[in-house]
Amino acid sequence: MTCDFCGDDKASVHLIKIVDDEVERVKLCHRCAKEVSVGSDDEVLEAIAELMVKMFENKKDKKKTALQEREGDSRKCLSCGISLKTVRKKGKVGCPQCYKEFSDILLPLLKTIHGSTEYRGKIPANSSFKYKVEKKIKDLKWRLEEAVVIENFEEAAKIRDRIKRLQKRLYVKSSK
């Protein structure tokens, strides 16, 4: 891979920024990374951080505007009457309908906190073999996606192979 700035040298510094589902990558050669700052490794990293801030400034400004708009939101749940302001203050919703009513605010927040908007809780000890294996496969697929996003392909290959083994085991067990 070549440097995103000079386009000549091989990139040796790879920066990845993940916001929601958007992945942005910047590849720098050693020379361009040093041009950003001359000094110790800490100073170079600091300068790269400043560069990243500048590169993503527009997106940050847009998100601040959206956040400011949401903070002024005085919507209320039609079912229980709790306001969005109260939900934010308490960190709890009033009823199941609140999740639907405030989904535009809550779902991205849940995804940020938990990594998913789908409940992936514990499995009861007396659950069937099939259910346990399906849950394990689902969790591994989620880990596989994460490994691919951060470009950890060795780990991704191991997870992929493990998923295949579990799927094969599930197929063999269910065909009996």
ChimeraX commands (.cxc) that place a marker at each C-alpha (Angstrom):
marker #1 position 0.00,0.00,0.00 radius 0.5
marker #1 position 1.25,3.45,-0.83 radius 0.5
marker #1 position 1.17,6.60,1.28 radius 0.5
marker #1 position -2.07,8.61,1.01 radius 0.5
marker #1 position -0.15,11.89,1.07 radius 0.5
marker #1 position 2.92,11.50,-1.15 radius 0.5
marker #1 position 1.69,8.47,-3.12 radius 0.5
marker #1 position 5.28,7.32,-3.63 radius 0.5
marker #1 position 6.54,5.37,-0.66 radius 0.5
marker #1 position 5.18,2.27,0.99 radius 0.5
marker #1 position 2.84,3.08,3.88 radius 0.5
marker #1 position 4.15,1.97,7.26 radius 0.5
marker #1 position 1.76,3.88,9.53 radius 0.5
marker #1 position -1.89,2.86,9.28 radius 0.5
marker #1 position -4.54,4.85,11.11 radius 0.5
marker #1 position -8.10,3.59,11.35 radius 0.5
marker #1 position -11.05,5.56,12.70 radius 0.5
marker #1 position -14.37,3.80,13.27 radius 0.5
marker #1 position -17.46,5.89,13.92 radius 0.5
marker #1 position -20.74,3.99,14.02 radius 0.5
marker #1 position -20.43,1.72,10.96 radius 0.5
marker #1 position -18.14,4.01,9.00 radius 0.5
marker #1 position -14.49,2.99,8.74 radius 0.5
marker #1 position -11.93,5.53,7.56 radius 0.5
marker #1 position -8.31,4.68,6.91 radius 0.5
marker #1 position -5.23,6.85,6.46 radius 0.5
marker #1 position -1.96,5.31,5.32 radius 0.5
marker #1 position 1.31,7.21,5.78 radius 0.5
marker #1 position 4.86,6.38,4.79 radius 0.5
marker #1 position 7.54,6.77,7.45 radius 0.5
marker #1 position 8.80,9.99,5.83 radius 0.5
marker #1 position 5.39,11.69,5.77 radius 0.5
marker #1 position 4.71,10.58,9.34 radius 0.5
marker #1 position 8.00,12.19,10.40 radius 0.5
marker #1 position 7.27,15.36,8.40 radius 0.5
marker #1 position 4.19,15.85,10.51 radius 0.5
marker #1 position 6.50,16.18,13.51 radius 0.5
marker #1 position 10.23,15.96,14.13 radius 0.5
marker #1 position 11.15,14.59,17.52 radius 0.5
marker #1 position 10.48,11.66,19.79 radius 0.5
marker #1 position 7.95,8.92,19.08 radius 0.5
marker #1 position 5.53,10.55,21.50 radius 0.5
marker #1 position 5.76,13.83,19.60 radius 0.5
marker #1 position 5.19,12.00,16.30 radius 0.5
marker #1 position 2.11,10.29,17.71 radius 0.5
marker #1 position 0.85,13.59,19.08 radius 0.5
marker #1 position 1.30,15.24,15.69 radius 0.5
marker #1 position -0.48,12.36,13.95 radius 0.5
marker #1 position -3.34,12.76,16.40 radius 0.5
marker #1 position -3.51,16.47,15.52 radius 0.5
marker #1 position -3.51,15.55,11.83 radius 0.5
marker #1 position -6.36,13.11,12.41 radius 0.5
marker #1 position -8.34,15.77,14.25 radius 0.5
marker #1 position -7.97,18.11,11.29 radius 0.5
marker #1 position -8.91,15.40,8.80 radius 0.5
marker #1 position -12.09,14.47,10.64 radius 0.5
marker #1 position -13.02,17.98,11.80 radius 0.5
marker #1 position -15.91,18.38,9.36 radius 0.5
marker #1 position -17.56,15.16,10.52 radius 0.5
marker #1 position -17.13,16.13,14.16 radius 0.5
marker #1 position -18.78,19.51,13.56 radius 0.5
marker #1 position -21.72,17.83,11.84 radius 0.5
marker #1 position -22.14,15.41,14.76 radius 0.5
marker #1 position -22.01,18.26,17.30 radius 0.5
marker #1 position -24.80,20.04,15.44 radius 0.5
marker #1 position -26.91,16.87,15.44 radius 0.5
marker #1 position -26.24,16.39,19.17 radius 0.5
marker #1 position -27.22,19.98,19.95 radius 0.5
marker #1 position -30.46,19.50,18.00 radius 0.5
marker #1 position -31.23,16.33,19.97 radius 0.5
marker #1 position -30.54,17.95,23.34 radius 0.5
marker #1 position -33.29,20.44,22.70 radius 0.5
marker #1 position -35.68,17.61,21.87 radius 0.5
marker #1 position -38.73,17.65,24.12 radius 0.5
marker #1 position -40.51,14.60,22.71 radius 0.5
marker #1 position -42.54,12.37,25.01 radius 0.5
marker #1 position -43.45,8.70,24.82 radius 0.5
marker #1 position -47.07,8.32,23.73 radius 0.5
marker #1 position -47.54,5.30,25.99 radius 0.5
marker #1 position -46.05,6.30,29.36 radius 0.5
marker #1 position -45.53,10.05,28.88 radius 0.5
marker #1 position -41.84,10.11,29.87 radius 0.5
marker #1 position -39.84,12.80,28.11 radius 0.5
marker #1 position -36.61,12.23,26.22 radius 0.5
marker #1 position -34.94,14.67,28.61 radius 0.5
marker #1 position -35.94,12.45,31.56 radius 0.5
marker #1 position -34.73,9.31,29.78 radius 0.5
marker #1 position -31.35,10.96,29.25 radius 0.5
marker #1 position -31.18,12.17,32.84 radius 0.5
marker #1 position -32.16,8.85,34.47 radius 0.5
marker #1 position -30.57,6.58,31.86 radius 0.5
marker #1 position -33.73,4.46,31.90 radius 0.5
marker #1 position -36.80,4.28,29.72 radius 0.5
marker #1 position -40.32,4.27,31.10 radius 0.5
marker #1 position -41.81,1.41,29.09 radius 0.5
marker #1 position -41.13,-0.91,26.13 radius 0.5
marker #1 position -42.79,1.61,23.79 radius 0.5
marker #1 position -40.04,4.15,24.64 radius 0.5
marker #1 position -37.56,2.07,22.63 radius 0.5
marker #1 position -39.72,2.57,19.54 radius 0.5
marker #1 position -40.52,6.19,20.30 radius 0.5
marker #1 position -36.89,7.23,20.88 radius 0.5
marker #1 position -35.24,4.67,18.59 radius 0.5
marker #1 position -33.31,7.31,16.63 radius 0.5
marker #1 position -31.51,8.26,19.87 radius 0.5
marker #1 position -31.42,4.96,21.77 radius 0.5
marker #1 position -30.37,2.48,19.08 radius 0.5
marker #1 position -27.08,4.19,18.15 radius 0.5
marker #1 position -26.37,4.63,21.86 radius 0.5
marker #1 position -27.03,0.94,22.59 radius 0.5
marker #1 position -24.86,-0.08,19.65 radius 0.5
marker #1 position -22.02,2.10,20.96 radius 0.5
marker #1 position -22.28,0.75,24.50 radius 0.5
marker #1 position -23.00,-2.93,23.81 radius 0.5
marker #1 position -21.68,-3.36,20.28 radius 0.5
marker #1 position -25.09,-4.46,19.05 radius 0.5
marker #1 position -28.75,-3.54,19.28 radius 0.5
marker #1 position -29.70,-7.18,19.62 radius 0.5
marker #1 position -29.74,-8.89,22.99 radius 0.5
marker #1 position -27.03,-11.54,23.19 radius 0.5
marker #1 position -27.40,-12.59,26.78 radius 0.5
marker #1 position -26.59,-15.75,28.66 radius 0.5
marker #1 position -28.04,-19.14,27.80 radius 0.5
marker #1 position -29.80,-21.17,30.51 radius 0.5
marker #1 position -27.87,-24.28,31.56 radius 0.5
marker #1 position -30.69,-26.62,30.50 radius 0.5
marker #1 position -30.87,-25.26,26.93 radius 0.5
marker #1 position -30.65,-27.58,23.97 radius 0.5
marker #1 position -27.34,-28.35,22.24 radius 0.5
marker #1 position -28.62,-26.77,19.04 radius 0.5
marker #1 position -29.48,-23.48,20.75 radius 0.5
marker #1 position -26.10,-23.29,22.51 radius 0.5
marker #1 position -24.16,-23.93,19.29 radius 0.5
marker #1 position -26.29,-21.44,17.31 radius 0.5
marker #1 position -25.59,-18.81,19.98 radius 0.5
marker #1 position -21.87,-19.56,19.86 radius 0.5
marker #1 position -21.87,-19.27,16.04 radius 0.5
marker #1 position -23.72,-15.95,16.23 radius 0.5
marker #1 position -21.21,-14.57,18.75 radius 0.5
marker #1 position -18.28,-15.77,16.64 radius 0.5
marker #1 position -19.72,-14.12,13.52 radius 0.5
marker #1 position -19.89,-10.84,15.43 radius 0.5
marker #1 position -16.24,-11.27,16.52 radius 0.5
marker #1 position -15.32,-12.13,12.92 radius 0.5
marker #1 position -16.81,-8.85,11.68 radius 0.5
marker #1 position -14.80,-6.94,14.31 radius 0.5
marker #1 position -11.58,-8.71,13.34 radius 0.5
marker #1 position -12.11,-7.89,9.67 radius 0.5
marker #1 position -12.84,-4.23,10.40 radius 0.5
marker #1 position -9.60,-3.82,12.34 radius 0.5
marker #1 position -7.80,-5.88,9.68 radius 0.5
marker #1 position -6.72,-8.67,12.03 radius 0.5
marker #1 position -6.96,-11.27,9.29 radius 0.5
marker #1 position -5.11,-14.02,11.14 radius 0.5
marker #1 position -7.63,-13.90,13.97 radius 0.5
marker #1 position -10.47,-13.60,11.44 radius 0.5
marker #1 position -9.30,-16.80,9.71 radius 0.5
marker #1 position -9.20,-18.67,13.03 radius 0.5
marker #1 position -12.70,-17.47,13.91 radius 0.5
marker #1 position -13.98,-18.39,10.41 radius 0.5
marker #1 position -12.59,-21.93,10.78 radius 0.5
marker #1 position -14.13,-22.26,14.22 radius 0.5
marker #1 position -17.52,-21.18,12.83 radius 0.5
marker #1 position -17.25,-23.79,10.06 radius 0.5
marker #1 position -16.44,-26.53,12.59 radius 0.5
marker #1 position -19.41,-25.56,14.76 radius 0.5
marker #1 position -21.75,-25.40,11.75 radius 0.5
marker #1 position -20.57,-28.84,10.65 radius 0.5
marker #1 position -21.10,-30.17,14.18 radius 0.5
marker #1 position -24.57,-28.64,14.28 radius 0.5
marker #1 position -25.45,-30.16,10.89 radius 0.5
marker #1 position -24.19,-33.63,11.88 radius 0.5
marker #1 position -26.02,-33.53,15.21 radius 0.5
marker #1 position -29.33,-32.35,13.69 radius 0.5
marker #1 position -29.30,-34.93,10.88 radius 0.5
marker #1 position -29.28,-37.83,13.38 radius 0.5
marker link #1:1,2 radius 0.2
marker link #1:2,3 radius 0.2
marker link #1:3,4 radius 0.2
marker link #1:4,5 radius 0.2
marker link #1:5,6 radius 0.2
marker link #1:6,7 radius 0.2
marker link #1:7,8 radius 0.2
marker link #1:8,9 radius 0.2
marker link #1:9,10 radius 0.2
marker link #1:10,11 radius 0.2
marker link #1:11,12 radius 0.2
marker link #1:12,13 radius 0.2
marker link #1:13,14 radius 0.2
marker link #1:14,15 radius 0.2
marker link #1:15,16 radius 0.2
marker link #1:16,17 radius 0.2
marker link #1:17,18 radius 0.2
marker link #1:18,19 radius 0.2
marker link #1:19,20 radius 0.2
marker link #1:20,21 radius 0.2
marker link #1:21,22 radius 0.2
marker link #1:22,23 radius 0.2
marker link #1:23,24 radius 0.2
marker link #1:24,25 radius 0.2
marker link #1:25,26 radius 0.2
marker link #1:26,27 radius 0.2
marker link #1:27,28 radius 0.2
marker link #1:28,29 radius 0.2
marker link #1:29,30 radius 0.2
marker link #1:30,31 radius 0.2
marker link #1:31,32 radius 0.2
marker link #1:32,33 radius 0.2
marker link #1:33,34 radius 0.2
marker link #1:34,35 radius 0.2
marker link #1:35,36 radius 0.2
marker link #1:36,37 radius 0.2
marker link #1:37,38 radius 0.2
marker link #1:38,39 radius 0.2
marker link #1:39,40 radius 0.2
marker link #1:40,41 radius 0.2
marker link #1:41,42 radius 0.2
marker link #1:42,43 radius 0.2
marker link #1:43,44 radius 0.2
marker link #1:44,45 radius 0.2
marker link #1:45,46 radius 0.2
marker link #1:46,47 radius 0.2
marker link #1:47,48 radius 0.2
marker link #1:48,49 radius 0.2
marker link #1:49,50 radius 0.2
marker link #1:50,51 radius 0.2
marker link #1:51,52 radius 0.2
marker link #1:52,53 radius 0.2
marker link #1:53,54 radius 0.2
marker link #1:54,55 radius 0.2
marker link #1:55,56 radius 0.2
marker link #1:56,57 radius 0.2
marker link #1:57,58 radius 0.2
marker link #1:58,59 radius 0.2
marker link #1:59,60 radius 0.2
marker link #1:60,61 radius 0.2
marker link #1:61,62 radius 0.2
marker link #1:62,63 radius 0.2
marker link #1:63,64 radius 0.2
marker link #1:64,65 radius 0.2
marker link #1:65,66 radius 0.2
marker link #1:66,67 radius 0.2
marker link #1:67,68 radius 0.2
marker link #1:68,69 radius 0.2
marker link #1:69,70 radius 0.2
marker link #1:70,71 radius 0.2
marker link #1:71,72 radius 0.2
marker link #1:72,73 radius 0.2
marker link #1:73,74 radius 0.2
marker link #1:74,75 radius 0.2
marker link #1:75,76 radius 0.2
marker link #1:76,77 radius 0.2
marker link #1:77,78 radius 0.2
marker link #1:78,79 radius 0.2
marker link #1:79,80 radius 0.2
marker link #1:80,81 radius 0.2
marker link #1:81,82 radius 0.2
marker link #1:82,83 radius 0.2
marker link #1:83,84 radius 0.2
marker link #1:84,85 radius 0.2
marker link #1:85,86 radius 0.2
marker link #1:86,87 radius 0.2
marker link #1:87,88 radius 0.2
marker link #1:88,89 radius 0.2
marker link #1:89,90 radius 0.2
marker link #1:90,91 radius 0.2
marker link #1:91,92 radius 0.2
marker link #1:92,93 radius 0.2
marker link #1:93,94 radius 0.2
marker link #1:94,95 radius 0.2
marker link #1:95,96 radius 0.2
marker link #1:96,97 radius 0.2
marker link #1:97,98 radius 0.2
marker link #1:98,99 radius 0.2
marker link #1:99,100 radius 0.2
marker link #1:100,101 radius 0.2
marker link #1:101,102 radius 0.2
marker link #1:102,103 radius 0.2
marker link #1:103,104 radius 0.2
marker link #1:104,105 radius 0.2
marker link #1:105,106 radius 0.2
marker link #1:106,107 radius 0.2
marker link #1:107,108 radius 0.2
marker link #1:108,109 radius 0.2
marker link #1:109,110 radius 0.2
marker link #1:110,111 radius 0.2
marker link #1:111,112 radius 0.2
marker link #1:112,113 radius 0.2
marker link #1:113,114 radius 0.2
marker link #1:114,115 radius 0.2
marker link #1:115,116 radius 0.2
marker link #1:116,117 radius 0.2
marker link #1:117,118 radius 0.2
marker link #1:118,119 radius 0.2
marker link #1:119,120 radius 0.2
marker link #1:120,121 radius 0.2
marker link #1:121,122 radius 0.2
marker link #1:122,123 radius 0.2
marker link #1:123,124 radius 0.2
marker link #1:124,125 radius 0.2
marker link #1:125,126 radius 0.2
marker link #1:126,127 radius 0.2
marker link #1:127,128 radius 0.2
marker link #1:128,129 radius 0.2
marker link #1:129,130 radius 0.2
marker link #1:130,131 radius 0.2
marker link #1:131,132 radius 0.2
marker link #1:132,133 radius 0.2
marker link #1:133,134 radius 0.2
marker link #1:134,135 radius 0.2
marker link #1:135,136 radius 0.2
marker link #1:136,137 radius 0.2
marker link #1:137,138 radius 0.2
marker link #1:138,139 radius 0.2
marker link #1:139,140 radius 0.2
marker link #1:140,141 radius 0.2
marker link #1:141,142 radius 0.2
marker link #1:142,143 radius 0.2
marker link #1:143,144 radius 0.2
marker link #1:144,145 radius 0.2
marker link #1:145,146 radius 0.2
marker link #1:146,147 radius 0.2
marker link #1:147,148 radius 0.2
marker link #1:148,149 radius 0.2
marker link #1:149,150 radius 0.2
marker link #1:150,151 radius 0.2
marker link #1:151,152 radius 0.2
marker link #1:152,153 radius 0.2
marker link #1:153,154 radius 0.2
marker link #1:154,155 radius 0.2
marker link #1:155,156 radius 0.2
marker link #1:156,157 radius 0.2
marker link #1:157,158 radius 0.2
marker link #1:158,159 radius 0.2
marker link #1:159,160 radius 0.2
marker link #1:160,161 radius 0.2
marker link #1:161,162 radius 0.2
marker link #1:162,163 radius 0.2
marker link #1:163,164 radius 0.2
marker link #1:164,165 radius 0.2
marker link #1:165,166 radius 0.2
marker link #1:166,167 radius 0.2
marker link #1:167,168 radius 0.2
marker link #1:168,169 radius 0.2
marker link #1:169,170 radius 0.2
marker link #1:170,171 radius 0.2
marker link #1:171,172 radius 0.2
marker link #1:172,173 radius 0.2
marker link #1:173,174 radius 0.2
marker link #1:174,175 radius 0.2
marker link #1:175,176 radius 0.2
view
